[in-house]
Amino acid sequence: MTTNKPEIRIAILDLYDGIANEGMRGFQDILNRYRVQHGLNLSYQIFDVRRRCEMPDAKFDIYISSGGPGDPLISEGTEWEKKYFRLIEKLEDHNLSNNTDKKHTLFVCHSFQLMCRHYKLGDINMRRSPSFGVLPVNQTDAGASEPLFEGLFNPFYAVDSRSWQVINPNENRFKELGMQLVAIEKERPHIELPRAMMAVRYNDYFFATQFHPEADAGGMKALLLQDEKKNEVINEHGEVKYDEMLNHLNDPDKITHTQQILIPNFLDRAILSLHGAV
């Protein structure tokens, strides 16, 4: 029984705007599995941020902000985004205070782009064509000591799904804010384009990824077999690479490994700061 254990409350901010996705299921699967594995009194609540302008208060223990569709620039000034960044500011203020129960927050994909825009960490633009598939992600030198990457390979494999990207990291801004770029897009020697930022450590409690650490092999396979996604991958990477991606889904060292490592590492770290070791 877990009822005698202190409750751990997690807020999941759904930024998918009502669009069908695999991300929300992925987060819930990981949280449910983690709760059982560690025998925790862990609960989560989902907030429909963009479609219904729902927003959690600052009283949850842990926050996860999802990916989502569309241009991360045009939402500036919308009611939901104003509420979103008011929450972020409350969490930042809480973490800067003498409170010992720090609010750890994970930002994924669209949320990553919003936060990079908020902190002015780089240029946000639309890709020439969407990036979608199982792709390698390179850790930077700073990434070698990133706690959430402990147990991952370099490069590690993750699901990438984006039409927009953050490029040209502003090194002065990173230094000024004490933030670290911990992962970047795979090197493409035959293409003279900047490599996208793929993960950022904003501070001790805020971490963000452009890729989808919640994605699992089953959900990804279902997407790759859809005609639209199949054509996207083949147009961008070729049929050989498409077949390779399908094969990667059966490899336990690829996205399955990433899914089993990164978010659990995040939860370990967040819960340790709340109640001690899980």
Secondary structure, DSSP 8 states (H G I E B T S, - for coil): --TTS--EEEEEEE-STT---SHHHHHHHHHHHHHHHHT--EEEEEEEHHHH-----TT-SEEEE---SS-SSTTTT-HHHHHHHHHHHHHHHHHHSS-SS--EEEEETHHHHHHHHHHT-SEEEEEEEEEEEEEEEEE-TGGGG-GGGTT--SSEEEEEEEEEEEES--HHHHHHHT-EEEEEE---TT--S---EEEEE-SSSEEEESSBTT--HHHHHHHHTSHHHHHHHHHHH-HHHHHHHHHHTT-TTTHHHHHHHHHHHHHHHHHHHHHS--
